[in-house]
């Protein structure tokens, strides 16, 4: 985003109107208070400097939040990668308990019969 230079009074007006996007585009973050500058009062100049500081704090917080989100996503992916993978889809499913009981009884009966 390239700043379109405007006068300090115009910057002040944008900040007072709470139009910070336009103020940033107009060069708010490049503003420096000059001691010999008579276009703004010291209080007005201080208002612009405070707006800069609030934006810097907000941008830093946003960056920390993004870094935290990335860190949590990376940890979740690592945790997921360590989990045991599911069985391959071509393996035979286990028998239901009722079917397993029937099969066990049939095997027991077959083992008791004498072979001919």
Biopython code that builds the backbone (N, CA, C, O; Angstrom):
import numpy as np
from Bio.PDB.StructureBuilder import StructureBuilder

atoms = [
    (1, "UNK", "N", (0.847, -1.155, 0.000)),
    (1, "UNK", "CA", (0.000, 0.000, 0.000)),
    (1, "UNK", "C", (0.901, 1.228, 0.000)),
    (1, "UNK", "O", (1.687, 1.419, 0.928)),
    (2, "UNK", "N", (0.798, 2.044, -1.011)),
    (2, "UNK", "CA", (1.638, 3.234, -1.122)),
    (2, "UNK", "C", (0.910, 4.438, -0.541)),
    (2, "UNK", "O", (-0.278, 4.654, -0.780)),
    (3, "UNK", "N", (1.648, 5.196, 0.213)),
    (3, "UNK", "CA", (1.062, 6.380, 0.834)),
    (3, "UNK", "C", (0.945, 7.504, -0.177)),
    (3, "UNK", "O", (1.859, 7.759, -0.961)),
    (4, "UNK", "N", (-0.187, 8.162, -0.142)),
    (4, "UNK", "CA", (-0.403, 9.357, -0.946)),
    (4, "UNK", "C", (-0.209, 10.518, 0.018)),
    (4, "UNK", "O", (-1.061, 10.751, 0.875)),
    (5, "UNK", "N", (0.899, 11.254, -0.106)),
    (5, "UNK", "CA", (1.192, 12.272, 0.907)),
    (5, "UNK", "C", (0.102, 13.346, 0.973)),
    (5, "UNK", "O", (-0.364, 13.873, -0.038)),
    (6, "UNK", "N", (-0.271, 13.633, 2.203)),
    (6, "UNK", "CA", (-1.241, 14.697, 2.459)),
    (6, "UNK", "C", (-0.677, 15.557, 3.577)),
    (6, "UNK", "O", (0.329, 15.202, 4.193)),
    (7, "UNK", "N", (-1.309, 16.663, 3.833)),
    (7, "UNK", "CA", (-0.829, 17.572, 4.876)),
    (7, "UNK", "C", (-1.128, 16.986, 6.256)),
    (7, "UNK", "O", (-2.029, 16.159, 6.395)),
    (8, "UNK", "N", (-0.388, 17.404, 7.263)),
    (8, "UNK", "CA", (-0.679, 16.940, 8.626)),
    (8, "UNK", "C", (-2.106, 17.269, 9.062)),
    (8, "UNK", "O", (-2.710, 16.505, 9.814)),
    (9, "UNK", "N", (-2.655, 18.399, 8.598)),
    (9, "UNK", "CA", (-4.032, 18.734, 8.948)),
    (9, "UNK", "C", (-5.002, 17.708, 8.367)),
    (9, "UNK", "O", (-5.968, 17.317, 9.022)),
    (10, "UNK", "N", (-4.738, 17.275, 7.135)),
    (10, "UNK", "CA", (-5.608, 16.276, 6.521)),
    (10, "UNK", "C", (-5.494, 14.932, 7.262)),
    (10, "UNK", "O", (-6.490, 14.235, 7.461)),
    (11, "UNK", "N", (-4.278, 14.586, 7.660)),
    (11, "UNK", "CA", (-4.094, 13.364, 8.454)),
    (11, "UNK", "C", (-4.889, 13.454, 9.753)),
    (11, "UNK", "O", (-5.575, 12.511, 10.147)),
    (12, "UNK", "N", (-4.783, 14.599, 10.403)),
    (12, "UNK", "CA", (-5.498, 14.803, 11.656)),
    (12, "UNK", "C", (-7.003, 14.670, 11.447)),
    (12, "UNK", "O", (-7.694, 14.054, 12.257)),
    (13, "UNK", "N", (-7.501, 15.242, 10.374)),
    (13, "UNK", "CA", (-8.932, 15.161, 10.078)),
    (13, "UNK", "C", (-9.368, 13.712, 9.883)),
    (13, "UNK", "O", (-10.423, 13.310, 10.374)),
    (14, "UNK", "N", (-8.568, 12.931, 9.174)),
    (14, "UNK", "CA", (-8.907, 11.517, 8.963)),
    (14, "UNK", "C", (-8.906, 10.744, 10.281)),
    (14, "UNK", "O", (-9.767, 9.896, 10.513)),
    (15, "UNK", "N", (-7.936, 11.044, 11.139)),
    (15, "UNK", "CA", (-7.870, 10.359, 12.432)),
    (15, "UNK", "C", (-9.055, 10.760, 13.304)),
    (15, "UNK", "O", (-9.664, 9.908, 13.953)),
    (16, "UNK", "N", (-9.383, 12.044, 13.324)),
    (16, "UNK", "CA", (-10.516, 12.523, 14.129)),
    (16, "UNK", "C", (-11.817, 11.892, 13.640)),
    (16, "UNK", "O", (-12.693, 11.572, 14.442)),
    (17, "UNK", "N", (-11.943, 11.715, 12.332)),
    (17, "UNK", "CA", (-13.138, 11.088, 11.757)),
    (17, "UNK", "C", (-13.121, 9.568, 11.919)),
    (17, "UNK", "O", (-14.065, 8.891, 11.511)),
    (18, "UNK", "N", (-12.056, 9.032, 12.512)),
    (18, "UNK", "CA", (-11.880, 7.599, 12.718)),
    (18, "UNK", "C", (-11.808, 6.838, 11.397)),
    (18, "UNK", "O", (-12.230, 5.685, 11.310)),
    (19, "UNK", "N", (-11.278, 7.486, 10.388)),
    (19, "UNK", "CA", (-11.074, 6.863, 9.083)),
    (19, "UNK", "C", (-9.603, 6.445, 9.007)),
    (19, "UNK", "O", (-8.816, 7.009, 8.247)),
    (20, "UNK", "N", (-9.260, 5.448, 9.811)),
    (20, "UNK", "CA", (-7.857, 5.059, 9.934)),
    (20, "UNK", "C", (-7.302, 4.408, 8.675)),
    (20, "UNK", "O", (-6.116, 4.550, 8.380)),
    (21, "UNK", "N", (-8.139, 3.698, 7.931)),
    (21, "UNK", "CA", (-7.661, 3.103, 6.686)),
    (21, "UNK", "C", (-7.177, 4.191, 5.737)),
    (21, "UNK", "O", (-6.098, 4.086, 5.152)),
    (22, "UNK", "N", (-7.975, 5.224, 5.592)),
    (22, "UNK", "CA", (-7.579, 6.330, 4.711)),
    (22, "UNK", "C", (-6.368, 7.058, 5.285)),
    (22, "UNK", "O", (-5.498, 7.499, 4.533)),
    (23, "UNK", "N", (-6.302, 7.190, 6.609)),
    (23, "UNK", "CA", (-5.164, 7.868, 7.233)),
    (23, "UNK", "C", (-3.878, 7.088, 6.993)),
    (23, "UNK", "O", (-2.834, 7.680, 6.720)),
    (24, "UNK", "N", (-3.948, 5.773, 7.092)),
    (24, "UNK", "CA", (-2.761, 4.950, 6.826)),
    (24, "UNK", "C", (-2.357, 5.090, 5.363)),
    (24, "UNK", "O", (-1.174, 5.229, 5.053)),
    (25, "UNK", "N", (-3.332, 5.053, 4.469)),
    (25, "UNK", "CA", (-3.025, 5.220, 3.043)),
    (25, "UNK", "C", (-2.444, 6.608, 2.768)),
    (25, "UNK", "O", (-1.654, 6.785, 1.841)),
    (26, "UNK", "N", (-2.834, 7.571, 3.565)),
    (26, "UNK", "CA", (-2.368, 8.940, 3.360)),
    (26, "UNK", "C", (-1.015, 9.192, 4.024)),
    (26, "UNK", "O", (-0.473, 10.291, 3.910)),
    (27, "UNK", "N", (-0.465, 8.202, 4.710)),
    (27, "UNK", "CA", (0.869, 8.362, 5.258)),
    (27, "UNK", "C", (0.931, 8.571, 6.763)),
    (27, "UNK", "O", (1.916, 9.116, 7.261)),
    (28, "UNK", "N", (-0.074, 8.162, 7.487)),
    (28, "UNK", "CA", (-0.079, 8.342, 8.937)),
    (28, "UNK", "C", (1.146, 7.706, 9.588)),
    (28, "UNK", "O", (1.746, 8.297, 10.485)),
    (29, "UNK", "N", (1.519, 6.513, 9.147)),
    (29, "UNK", "CA", (2.618, 5.810, 9.796)),
    (29, "UNK", "C", (3.972, 6.453, 9.483)),
    (29, "UNK", "O", (4.963, 6.149, 10.148)),
    (30, "UNK", "N", (4.028, 7.322, 8.496)),
    (30, "UNK", "CA", (5.274, 8.028, 8.171)),
    (30, "UNK", "C", (5.360, 9.394, 8.847)),
    (30, "UNK", "O", (6.389, 10.064, 8.767)),
    (31, "UNK", "N", (4.298, 9.799, 9.502)),
    (31, "UNK", "CA", (4.263, 11.123, 10.118)),
    (31, "UNK", "C", (5.248, 11.193, 11.276)),
    (31, "UNK", "O", (5.303, 10.293, 12.114)),
    (32, "UNK", "N", (6.016, 12.261, 11.314)),
    (32, "UNK", "CA", (6.883, 12.548, 12.459)),
    (32, "UNK", "C", (6.642, 13.989, 12.876)),
    (32, "UNK", "O", (6.504, 14.880, 12.038)),
    (33, "UNK", "N", (6.595, 14.197, 14.152)),
    (33, "UNK", "CA", (6.362, 15.545, 14.668)),
    (33, "UNK", "C", (7.675, 16.318, 14.622)),
    (33, "UNK", "O", (8.673, 15.909, 15.215)),
    (34, "UNK", "N", (7.658, 17.408, 13.931)),
    (34, "UNK", "CA", (8.841, 18.262, 13.856)),
    (34, "UNK", "C", (8.679, 19.405, 14.853)),
    (34, "UNK", "O", (7.614, 20.019, 14.905)),
    (35, "UNK", "N", (9.702, 19.705, 15.641)),
    (35, "UNK", "CA", (9.577, 20.764, 16.650)),
    (35, "UNK", "C", (9.283, 22.141, 16.059)),
    (35, "UNK", "O", (8.630, 22.964, 16.701)),
    (36, "UNK", "N", (9.757, 22.394, 14.847)),
    (36, "UNK", "CA", (9.537, 23.711, 14.237)),
    (36, "UNK", "C", (8.284, 23.760, 13.365)),
    (36, "UNK", "O", (8.016, 24.771, 12.716)),
    (37, "UNK", "N", (7.514, 22.668, 13.349)),
    (37, "UNK", "CA", (6.295, 22.612, 12.540)),
    (37, "UNK", "C", (5.191, 23.401, 13.243)),
    (37, "UNK", "O", (4.871, 23.132, 14.401)),
    (38, "UNK", "N", (4.618, 24.365, 12.547)),
    (38, "UNK", "CA", (3.558, 25.201, 13.131)),
    (38, "UNK", "C", (2.183, 24.869, 12.564)),
    (38, "UNK", "O", (1.200, 25.546, 12.865)),
    (39, "UNK", "N", (2.117, 23.818, 11.737)),
    (39, "UNK", "CA", (0.823, 23.479, 11.136)),
    (39, "UNK", "C", (-0.117, 22.826, 12.137)),
    (39, "UNK", "O", (-1.335, 22.949, 12.003)),
    (40, "UNK", "N", (0.421, 22.132, 13.141)),
    (40, "UNK", "CA", (-0.409, 21.487, 14.158)),
    (40, "UNK", "C", (0.029, 21.947, 15.540)),
    (40, "UNK", "O", (1.196, 22.267, 15.765)),
    (41, "UNK", "N", (-0.915, 21.975, 16.447)),
    (41, "UNK", "CA", (-0.563, 22.261, 17.838)),
    (41, "UNK", "C", (0.107, 21.012, 18.421)),
    (41, "UNK", "O", (-0.040, 19.923, 17.866)),
    (42, "UNK", "N", (0.833, 21.153, 19.519)),
    (42, "UNK", "CA", (1.437, 19.962, 20.125)),
    (42, "UNK", "C", (0.396, 18.888, 20.489)),
    (42, "UNK", "O", (0.678, 17.695, 20.372)),
    (43, "UNK", "N", (-0.771, 19.291, 20.919)),
    (43, "UNK", "CA", (-1.823, 18.325, 21.251)),
    (43, "UNK", "C", (-2.299, 17.584, 20.008)),
    (43, "UNK", "O", (-2.535, 16.377, 20.059)),
    (44, "UNK", "N", (-2.442, 18.296, 18.892)),
    (44, "UNK", "CA", (-2.865, 17.657, 17.646)),
    (44, "UNK", "C", (-1.785, 16.702, 17.141)),
    (44, "UNK", "O", (-2.076, 15.598, 16.682)),
    (45, "UNK", "N", (-0.554, 17.145, 17.235)),
    (45, "UNK", "CA", (0.555, 16.291, 16.831)),
    (45, "UNK", "C", (0.589, 15.030, 17.700)),
    (45, "UNK", "O", (0.821, 13.929, 17.203)),
    (46, "UNK", "N", (0.357, 15.204, 18.986)),
    (46, "UNK", "CA", (0.335, 14.072, 19.914)),
    (46, "UNK", "C", (-0.783, 13.101, 19.546)),
    (46, "UNK", "O", (-0.613, 11.889, 19.679)),
    (47, "UNK", "N", (-1.917, 13.610, 19.089)),
    (47, "UNK", "CA", (-3.031, 12.766, 18.677)),
    (47, "UNK", "C", (-2.622, 11.857, 17.520)),
    (47, "UNK", "O", (-2.961, 10.673, 17.502)),
    (48, "UNK", "N", (-1.896, 12.413, 16.562)),
    (48, "UNK", "CA", (-1.424, 11.602, 15.436)),
    (48, "UNK", "C", (-0.419, 10.550, 15.901)),
    (48, "UNK", "O", (-0.472, 9.404, 15.456)),
    (49, "UNK", "N", (0.488, 10.928, 16.783)),
    (49, "UNK", "CA", (1.480, 9.981, 17.285)),
    (49, "UNK", "C", (0.826, 8.858, 18.095)),
    (49, "UNK", "O", (1.254, 7.706, 18.025)),
    (50, "UNK", "N", (-0.207, 9.199, 18.858)),
    (50, "UNK", "CA", (-0.926, 8.176, 19.619)),
    (50, "UNK", "C", (-1.670, 7.216, 18.687)),
    (50, "UNK", "O", (-1.735, 6.015, 18.947)),
    (51, "UNK", "N", (-2.221, 7.749, 17.617)),
    (51, "UNK", "CA", (-2.898, 6.890, 16.635)),
    (51, "UNK", "C", (-1.892, 5.923, 16.014)),
    (51, "UNK", "O", (-2.195, 4.745, 15.827)),
    (52, "UNK", "N", (-0.697, 6.419, 15.694)),
    (52, "UNK", "CA", (0.358, 5.542, 15.169)),
    (52, "UNK", "C", (0.662, 4.427, 16.163)),
    (52, "UNK", "O", (0.748, 3.258, 15.790)),
    (53, "UNK", "N", (0.823, 4.797, 17.425)),
    (53, "UNK", "CA", (1.172, 3.811, 18.445)),
    (53, "UNK", "C", (0.071, 2.760, 18.609)),
    (53, "UNK", "O", (0.367, 1.572, 18.736)),
    (54, "UNK", "N", (-1.185, 3.182, 18.608)),
    (54, "UNK", "CA", (-2.290, 2.228, 18.726)),
    (54, "UNK", "C", (-2.294, 1.251, 17.554)),
    (54, "UNK", "O", (-2.532, 0.056, 17.733)),
    (55, "UNK", "N", (-2.030, 1.764, 16.363)),
    (55, "UNK", "CA", (-1.986, 0.889, 15.187)),
    (55, "UNK", "C", (-0.827, -0.095, 15.281)),
    (55, "UNK", "O", (-0.987, -1.271, 14.956)),
    (56, "UNK", "N", (0.328, 0.369, 15.720)),
    (56, "UNK", "CA", (1.478, -0.542, 15.862)),
    (56, "UNK", "C", (1.179, -1.653, 16.866)),
    (56, "UNK", "O", (1.511, -2.815, 16.634)),
    (57, "UNK", "N", (0.554, -1.290, 17.975)),
    (57, "UNK", "CA", (0.198, -2.282, 18.995)),
    (57, "UNK", "C", (-0.811, -3.279, 18.420)),
    (57, "UNK", "O", (-0.680, -4.485, 18.627)),
    (58, "UNK", "N", (-1.809, -2.781, 17.706)),
    (58, "UNK", "CA", (-2.828, -3.657, 17.122)),
    (58, "UNK", "C", (-2.226, -4.581, 16.074)),
    (58, "UNK", "O", (-2.559, -5.765, 16.028)),
    (59, "UNK", "N", (-1.350, -4.057, 15.239)),
    (59, "UNK", "CA", (-0.714, -4.882, 14.204)),
    (59, "UNK", "C", (0.175, -5.945, 14.836)),
    (59, "UNK", "O", (0.213, -7.079, 14.359)),
    (60, "UNK", "N", (0.876, -5.601, 15.884)),
    (60, "UNK", "CA", (1.728, -6.574, 16.569)),
    (60, "UNK", "C", (0.867, -7.675, 17.199)),
    (60, "UNK", "O", (1.231, -8.851, 17.159)),
    (61, "UNK", "N", (-0.266, -7.293, 17.776)),
    (61, "UNK", "CA", (-1.165, -8.290, 18.365)),
    (61, "UNK", "C", (-1.719, -9.206, 17.280)),
    (61, "UNK", "O", (-1.822, -10.416, 17.485)),
    (62, "UNK", "N", (-2.070, -8.652, 16.149)),
    (62, "UNK", "CA", (-2.581, -9.464, 15.042)),
    (62, "UNK", "C", (-1.513, -10.450, 14.574)),
    (62, "UNK", "O", (-1.817, -11.609, 14.292)),
    (63, "UNK", "N", (-0.281, -9.998, 14.494)),
    (63, "UNK", "CA", (0.812, -10.864, 14.062)),
    (63, "UNK", "C", (1.051, -11.990, 15.077)),
    (63, "UNK", "O", (1.291, -13.135, 14.693)),
    (64, "UNK", "N", (0.985, -11.657, 16.373)),
    (64, "UNK", "CA", (1.134, -12.701, 17.400)),
    (64, "UNK", "C", (-0.002, -13.719, 17.298)),
    (64, "UNK", "O", (0.222, -14.919, 17.455)),
    (65, "UNK", "N", (-1.211, -13.244, 17.036)),
    (65, "UNK", "CA", (-2.360, -14.143, 16.902)),
    (65, "UNK", "C", (-2.186, -15.070, 15.694)),
    (65, "UNK", "O", (-2.477, -16.264, 15.778)),
    (66, "UNK", "N", (-1.721, -14.529, 14.594)),
    (66, "UNK", "CA", (-1.489, -15.357, 13.403)),
    (66, "UNK", "C", (-0.399, -16.392, 13.659)),
    (66, "UNK", "O", (-0.526, -17.544, 13.245)),
    (67, "UNK", "N", (0.668, -15.988, 14.338)),
    (67, "UNK", "CA", (1.749, -16.930, 14.660)),
    (67, "UNK", "C", (1.230, -18.032, 15.588)),
    (67, "UNK", "O", (1.595, -19.197, 15.435)),
    (68, "UNK", "N", (0.386, -17.665, 16.543)),
    (68, "UNK", "CA", (-0.194, -18.652, 17.459)),
    (68, "UNK", "C", (-1.074, -19.634, 16.697)),
    (68, "UNK", "O", (-0.994, -20.842, 16.919)),
    (69, "UNK", "N", (-1.917, -19.119, 15.797)),
    (69, "UNK", "CA", (-2.771, -20.007, 15.002)),
    (69, "UNK", "C", (-1.933, -20.978, 14.172)),
    (69, "UNK", "O", (-2.253, -22.164, 14.086)),
    (70, "UNK", "N", (-0.863, -20.473, 13.566)),
    (70, "UNK", "CA", (0.006, -21.337, 12.764)),
    (70, "UNK", "C", (0.679, -22.387, 13.646)),
    (70, "UNK", "O", (0.787, -23.550, 13.258)),
    (71, "UNK", "N", (1.130, -21.977, 14.826)),
    (71, "UNK", "CA", (1.782, -22.908, 15.750)),
    (71, "UNK", "C", (0.800, -23.991, 16.205)),
    (71, "UNK", "O", (1.160, -25.167, 16.252)),
    (72, "UNK", "N", (-0.437, -23.607, 16.539)),
    (72, "UNK", "CA", (-1.433, -24.593, 16.965)),
    (72, "UNK", "C", (-1.800, -25.551, 15.832)),
    (72, "UNK", "O", (-1.993, -26.744, 16.065)),
    (73, "UNK", "N", (-1.896, -25.035, 14.620)),
    (73, "UNK", "CA", (-2.208, -25.886, 13.469)),
    (73, "UNK", "C", (-1.073, -26.880, 13.217)),
    (73, "UNK", "O", (-1.322, -28.046, 12.910)),
    (74, "UNK", "N", (0.165, -26.419, 13.346)),
    (74, "UNK", "CA", (1.323, -27.302, 13.143)),
    (74, "UNK", "C", (1.332, -28.397, 14.212)),
    (74, "UNK", "O", (1.567, -29.566, 13.902)),
    (75, "UNK", "N", (1.079, -28.022, 15.461)),
    (75, "UNK", "CA", (1.049, -29.015, 16.545)),
    (75, "UNK", "C", (-0.067, -30.027, 16.335)),
    (75, "UNK", "O", (0.127, -31.220, 16.573)),
    (76, "UNK", "N", (-1.218, -29.573, 15.898)),
    (76, "UNK", "CA", (-2.339, -30.487, 15.649)),
    (76, "UNK", "C", (-1.992, -31.461, 14.524)),
    (76, "UNK", "O", (-2.322, -32.645, 14.599)),
    (77, "UNK", "N", (-1.331, -30.963, 13.486)),
    (77, "UNK", "CA", (-0.932, -31.838, 12.371)),
    (77, "UNK", "C", (0.102, -32.858, 12.838)),
    (77, "UNK", "O", (0.047, -34.021, 12.440)),
    (78, "UNK", "N", (1.041, -32.431, 13.678)),
    (78, "UNK", "CA", (2.043, -33.370, 14.206)),
    (78, "UNK", "C", (1.380, -34.428, 15.084)),
    (78, "UNK", "O", (1.727, -35.607, 15.013)),
    (79, "UNK", "N", (0.437, -34.007, 15.903)),
    (79, "UNK", "CA", (-0.278, -34.939, 16.777)),
    (79, "UNK", "C", (-1.063, -35.948, 15.935)),
    (79, "UNK", "O", (-1.073, -37.141, 16.239)),
    (80, "UNK", "N", (-1.700, -35.481, 14.911)),
    (80, "UNK", "CA", (-2.483, -36.359, 14.032)),
    (80, "UNK", "C", (-1.570, -37.347, 13.307)),
    (80, "UNK", "O", (-1.936, -38.506, 13.111)),
    (81, "UNK", "N", (-0.380, -36.886, 12.909)),
    (81, "UNK", "CA", (0.556, -37.761, 12.201)),
    (81, "UNK", "C", (1.081, -38.868, 13.117)),
    (81, "UNK", "O", (1.417, -39.951, 12.639)),
    (82, "UNK", "N", (1.156, -38.614, 14.416)),
    (82, "UNK", "CA", (1.656, -39.626, 15.361)),
    (82, "UNK", "C", (0.607, -40.683, 15.700)),
    (82, "UNK", "O", (0.954, -41.756, 16.193)),
    (83, "UNK", "N", (-0.636, -40.404, 15.451)),
    (83, "UNK", "CA", (-1.693, -41.360, 15.778)),
    (83, "UNK", "C", (-1.573, -42.605, 14.912)),
    (83, "UNK", "O", (-1.082, -42.555, 13.784)),
    (84, "UNK", "N", (-2.040, -43.737, 15.471)),
    (84, "UNK", "CA", (-2.006, -44.997, 14.728)),
    (84, "UNK", "C", (-2.941, -44.884, 13.527)),
    (84, "UNK", "O", (-4.087, -44.454, 13.659)),
    (85, "UNK", "N", (-2.448, -45.270, 12.371)),
    (85, "UNK", "CA", (-3.317, -45.180, 11.193)),
    (85, "UNK", "C", (-4.440, -46.218, 11.271)),
    (85, "UNK", "O", (-4.260, -47.267, 11.889)),
    (86, "UNK", "N", (-5.574, -45.949, 10.666)),
    (86, "UNK", "CA", (-6.677, -46.910, 10.683)),
    (86, "UNK", "C", (-6.281, -48.160, 9.893)),
    (86, "UNK", "O", (-5.385, -48.095, 9.051)),
    (87, "UNK", "N", (-6.940, -49.303, 10.155)),
    (87, "UNK", "CA", (-6.593, -50.522, 9.409)),
    (87, "UNK", "C", (-6.887, -50.328, 7.928)),
    (87, "UNK", "O", (-7.778, -49.564, 7.556)),
    (88, "UNK", "N", (-6.139, -51.018, 7.097)),
    (88, "UNK", "CA", (-6.388, -50.874, 5.653)),
    (88, "UNK", "C", (-7.796, -51.333, 5.306)),
    (88, "UNK", "O", (-8.326, -52.238, 5.951)),
    (89, "UNK", "N", (-8.399, -50.730, 4.312)),
    (89, "UNK", "CA", (-9.799, -51.039, 3.982)),
    (89, "UNK", "C", (-10.015, -52.456, 3.477)),
    (89, "UNK", "O", (-11.152, -52.928, 3.504)),
    (90, "UNK", "N", (-8.974, -53.168, 3.013)),
    (90, "UNK", "CA", (-9.174, -54.502, 2.461)),
    (90, "UNK", "C", (-9.111, -55.603, 3.523)),
    (90, "UNK", "O", (-9.259, -56.775, 3.176)),
    (91, "UNK", "N", (-8.895, -55.274, 4.806)),
    (91, "UNK", "CA", (-8.855, -56.305, 5.845)),
    (91, "UNK", "C", (-10.281, -56.757, 6.160)),
    (91, "UNK", "O", (-11.243, -56.009, 5.989)),
    (92, "UNK", "N", (-10.386, -58.015, 6.628)),
    (92, "UNK", "CA", (-11.705, -58.572, 6.917)),
    (92, "UNK", "C", (-12.235, -57.962, 8.209)),
    (92, "UNK", "O", (-11.493, -57.836, 9.183)),
    (93, "UNK", "N", (-13.491, -57.587, 8.228)),
    (93, "UNK", "CA", (-14.057, -57.039, 9.462)),
    (93, "UNK", "C", (-14.267, -58.159, 10.484)),
    (93, "UNK", "O", (-14.453, -59.316, 10.109)),
    (94, "UNK", "N", (-14.237, -57.825, 11.732)),
    (94, "UNK", "CA", (-14.477, -58.790, 12.800)),
    (94, "UNK", "C", (-15.936, -59.223, 12.767)),
    (94, "UNK", "O", (-16.819, -58.460, 12.375)),
    (95, "UNK", "N", (-16.172, -60.464, 13.185)),
    (95, "UNK", "CA", (-17.548, -60.971, 13.226)),
    (95, "UNK", "C", (-18.303, -60.310, 14.366)),
    (95, "UNK", "O", (-17.711, -59.975, 15.392)),
    (96, "UNK", "N", (-19.595, -60.122, 14.197)),
    (96, "UNK", "CA", (-20.401, -59.654, 15.325)),
    (96, "UNK", "C", (-20.353, -60.716, 16.428)),
    (96, "UNK", "O", (-20.110, -61.890, 16.148)),
    (97, "UNK", "N", (-20.583, -60.311, 17.669)),
    (97, "UNK", "CA", (-20.447, -61.234, 18.804)),
    (97, "UNK", "C", (-21.394, -62.430, 18.693)),
    (97, "UNK", "O", (-21.009, -63.544, 19.051)),
    (98, "UNK", "N", (-22.600, -62.233, 18.216)),
    (98, "UNK", "CA", (-23.548, -63.350, 18.087)),
    (98, "UNK", "C", (-23.053, -64.356, 17.047)),
    (98, "UNK", "O", (-23.140, -65.564, 17.268)),
    (99, "UNK", "N", (-22.540, -63.875, 15.926)),
    (99, "UNK", "CA", (-22.029, -64.766, 14.886)),
    (99, "UNK", "C", (-20.787, -65.493, 15.375)),
    (99, "UNK", "O", (-20.598, -66.667, 15.053)),
    (100, "UNK", "N", (-19.941, -64.828, 16.138)),
    (100, "UNK", "CA", (-18.747, -65.476, 16.674)),
    (100, "UNK", "C", (-19.131, -66.593, 17.649)),
    (100, "UNK", "O", (-18.479, -67.637, 17.671)),
    (101, "UNK", "N", (-20.176, -66.389, 18.453)),
    (101, "UNK", "CA", (-20.626, -67.422, 19.392)),
    (101, "UNK", "C", (-21.168, -68.633, 18.649)),
    (101, "UNK", "O", (-20.883, -69.768, 19.030)),
    (102, "UNK", "N", (-21.939, -68.411, 17.605)),
    (102, "UNK", "CA", (-22.482, -69.520, 16.804)),
    (102, "UNK", "C", (-21.350, -70.309, 16.172)),
    (102, "UNK", "O", (-21.375, -71.540, 16.179)),
    (103, "UNK", "N", (-20.367, -69.627, 15.631)),
    (103, "UNK", "CA", (-19.224, -70.290, 15.005)),
    (103, "UNK", "C", (-18.438, -71.100, 16.038)),
    (103, "UNK", "O", (-17.994, -72.209, 15.737)),
    (104, "UNK", "N", (-18.262, -70.576, 17.225)),
    (104, "UNK", "CA", (-17.532, -71.304, 18.276)),
    (104, "UNK", "C", (-18.268, -72.575, 18.674)),
    (104, "UNK", "O", (-17.638, -73.614, 18.875)),
    (105, "UNK", "N", (-19.592, -72.512, 18.791)),
    (105, "UNK", "CA", (-20.369, -73.716, 19.133)),
    (105, "UNK", "C", (-20.268, -74.755, 18.023)),
    (105, "UNK", "O", (-20.123, -75.946, 18.299)),
    (106, "UNK", "N", (-20.343, -74.313, 16.773)),
    (106, "UNK", "CA", (-20.241, -75.258, 15.658)),
    (106, "UNK", "C", (-18.872, -75.905, 15.629)),
    (106, "UNK", "O", (-18.779, -77.099, 15.341)),
    (107, "UNK", "N", (-17.826, -75.190, 15.907)),
    (107, "UNK", "CA", (-16.477, -75.757, 15.942)),
    (107, "UNK", "C", (-16.354, -76.767, 17.095)),
    (107, "UNK", "O", (-15.709, -77.805, 16.947)),
    (108, "UNK", "N", (-16.977, -76.457, 18.244)),
    (108, "UNK", "CA", (-16.918, -77.365, 19.384)),
    (108, "UNK", "C", (-17.653, -78.670, 19.064)),
    (108, "UNK", "O", (-17.157, -79.743, 19.406)),
    (109, "UNK", "N", (-18.808, -78.607, 18.425)),
    (109, "UNK", "CA", (-19.547, -79.807, 18.045)),
    (109, "UNK", "C", (-18.758, -80.634, 17.032)),
    (109, "UNK", "O", (-18.725, -81.863, 17.097)),
    (110, "UNK", "N", (-18.128, -79.936, 16.103)),
    (110, "UNK", "CA", (-17.350, -80.661, 15.082)),
    (110, "UNK", "C", (-16.153, -81.361, 15.720)),
    (110, "UNK", "O", (-15.745, -82.427, 15.257)),
    (111, "UNK", "N", (-15.600, -80.792, 16.752)),
    (111, "UNK", "CA", (-14.455, -81.411, 17.422)),
    (111, "UNK", "C", (-14.887, -82.619, 18.239)),
    (111, "UNK", "O", (-14.063, -83.507, 18.458)),
    (112, "UNK", "N", (-16.146, -82.707, 18.710)),
    (112, "UNK", "CA", (-16.635, -83.818, 19.518)),
    (112, "UNK", "C", (-17.027, -85.034, 18.682)),
    (112, "UNK", "O", (-17.005, -86.152, 19.197)),
    (113, "UNK", "N", (-17.379, -84.856, 17.434)),
    (113, "UNK", "CA", (-17.819, -85.967, 16.589)),
    (113, "UNK", "C", (-16.610, -86.811, 16.208)),
    (113, "UNK", "O", (-15.559, -86.287, 15.838)),
    (114, "UNK", "N", (-16.778, -88.130, 16.304)),
    (114, "UNK", "CA", (-15.679, -89.009, 15.854)),
    (114, "UNK", "C", (-15.599, -89.011, 14.337)),
    (114, "UNK", "O", (-16.630, -88.967, 13.666)),
    (115, "UNK", "N", (-14.435, -89.059, 13.806)),
    (115, "UNK", "CA", (-14.280, -89.085, 12.356)),
    (115, "UNK", "C", (-14.487, -90.499, 11.850)),
    (115, "UNK", "O", (-14.116, -91.454, 12.532)),
    (116, "UNK", "N", (-15.063, -90.656, 10.686)),
    (116, "UNK", "CA", (-15.378, -91.966, 10.149)),
    (116, "UNK", "C", (-14.280, -92.525, 9.329)),
    (116, "UNK", "O", (-14.402, -93.633, 8.806)),
]
sb = StructureBuilder()
sb.init_structure("model")
sb.init_model(0)
sb.init_chain("A")
sb.init_seg("    ")
for serial, (resi, resn, name, xyz) in enumerate(atoms, 1):
    if name == "N":
        sb.init_residue(resn, " ", resi, " ")
    sb.init_atom(name, np.array(xyz, "f"), 0.0, 1.0, " ", f" {name:<3s}", serial, name[0])
structure = sb.get_structure()
